[in-house]
Amino acid sequence: MLTTLSSFFYRIASWKTLLLGIILYIPFPVYVFKNLEAQMNTLAGKPVGPIDLLFGYDPAKISQLVADYGPEGRGIYAQSELTYDLIYPIIYTFLFCIILSLVFRNRTYAPFQLVNIVPVGIWGFDLLENTCIVYLLKSYPESPNTIASLCSVFTNAKWAISAVALGLFVYGLVRLAIGGQQRQVA
């Protein structure tokens, strides 16, 4: 199944699909999530921000944030996790898979055949993180430490795989640049 998915992305990767991915991606960080965060901060009466963007946190931090959101903020956040933040991971996974496919397509130096689907791991951990966040928002004032701890693990895994994907992208670009220079010299 992973090989089929990898082959699919290599097959459809083009400048047109890259442009499509960018066009679909941009409204989320520029408009949707920016407005959501502003709305949550207004309802909380202070800057709180979403749990999704944190790095390495403990259950007490999550519990405090969930409390700080207030009832309306928790409702808005949960709703966005069940709508926008289900669509957004699909879009960024598509975009990142296309980018890696373009960088690593037909390259003999690719560290492994499935490099272009590493972003699927980000998507999986993002969905697990979102599930935990929704549970914590909906179960307030109960804040099970187990779920908060799992949420932190999933968030850290999401960011770790994001770092790997970024590293692969940079590695691929460097290899493309070196390969291009070698061809010009020859």
N, C-alpha and C positions, 0 to 999 in steps of 0.2 A: 504494500500500500504506500509506504514512504517513497519507494522508487518511482511509483506511478505518479505521485504528487510532484516529486522533483522533476520528472520528465515533463509533466504538464507545464510547470513554470518555465522550464527551459524552452519549451515549444512556443509559449505565448509571449515570452519576454521580447519586447521591442520598445522603440521610443514612444510609440503610440500608447502601449499599455502602461508605460512609465508615466506618461502625461496624464492618462486617465487616473492612475493611482494618486498622483499629486493633487489633481483637481478634487478628487473625493476626500483626500486627507485634510487639506488646508482648512476647510470650514470648522473642523472639530477643535483644534487648538486655538485658532484665531477668533472664532465666534462662540461656538457652543459651550466649550468648557470654560472659557474666559468669563462668559456671562453667568454660567452656573456658579462658578467660584465667587463672583461678585455678589450674587444673590445670597449665597450661603453666608458670606461674610457680613452682609447687611442684616440678615436675620439673626445672626449670632451677636451682632453688635461689636465685633472685633474680627481681625483677620484670623481665620482658622484654616482655610484651605482643605482640600480633599485628602483623604487617607492614601489614595492611589499614588500620590506623588512623593510620599515620604520614603526615606531610606532608613533601614534598620531602626525599628522602634519597639518599645515594650508594650505589654498589655495595658499598663497604667496610662500611657500616652494615648492609646486608642480610646480607652474608656473616657478620658477627659475630653477628647475631641468630640466623641459621640454626644456627650452631655452638652458641650458648648454649642453644638449645632442648633439645639432647641428643637421643639416638636415639628415646626414647619420646615426647618432646615433639614432635619432627618428625613422627613417625607419627600422633600425635593431631591435630596441626595439619593435616596433609595430608588425613586422613580427614574432618575438619570442612569443609575447603575443597571436598571432593568430595561432601559431603552437605548439611549445614546452609547452607553459603555458596553453594550452587546454588539452594536454595529461598528463602532470605532476599532476594536481589536481586529475585526475581519478586514477592515480597510487597511490598517497599518500593516497587518500581516501580509496581505496581498502586495502592498507597495514594497515592503522590505524584501519579500521573496523575489519580486521582479528585479529590484536593484541588484541583489546578490546573483540572480540568474544572468543579468547582463554583464556583470563584472567577471563571473567565473565561467560563462559559456565558452565551450571549445578551448578551454585552457588546460594544458597538460599539468600545470603546477597546482591545480586545486587540491587542497589537503585531503578531500574525500568527495565522493560523488554527490552526497546529499547536502553539501554546504548551503545550497540555496534555500533549503527549508528549515534552517535553524530558527527563523522567526516564528515558526509554528509552536515552538516551545514557549516563546514569550506569550503568544496567544493563549496557550493552555494555562499557564500560571496566572495570567491576567484574569481569566474567567474564574479560576479557583479563588483568587483574591477578591473579585467582585462578589462572589457567593458569600464569602465570609463577611464582607462589608455590609451587604444587605441584611444578613442574619443579625449582625450586631446593631444595625440601625433599627430593625424591626423589633428586636427583643429588648430594647432599652426600656426600663432601667437595668435589666439584667445584662451583665456584660461578662459572659463566660470567658475566663482567662484562656481556656483551651482554644476557643475559636479565635480570640485576639492573637494568641501566639501563632496559630496556624496562618492567620492573615499575614503576620509579619514574615513568616517563612516563605509564603507564596510571593509576597512583594519583593523580598530579597532575591528569590529565584528569578522572578521576572526581570529585575534590574541586572542580575548577573548574566542572564542569557542575552539581554540587550547589549551588555558590554562585549560579550563574545561576538555577537552579530556585527557590532561596530568595528571591532578589531579585525574581523574577517573582511569587512568592506575596505578598511584602510589597507590591509595586507593585499587585497585584490587590486586596489588602485595602484599601489606601489609596484606590484608585479606587472600590471599593464603598462605603467610608465617605463619601467626597466625594459620590458619587451619591446616597446615602441622605439626606445633609444637604440637598442641592439639592432633592430631592423634598419634604422636610418644609417647606422655605421656600416652595416654589411653591404 
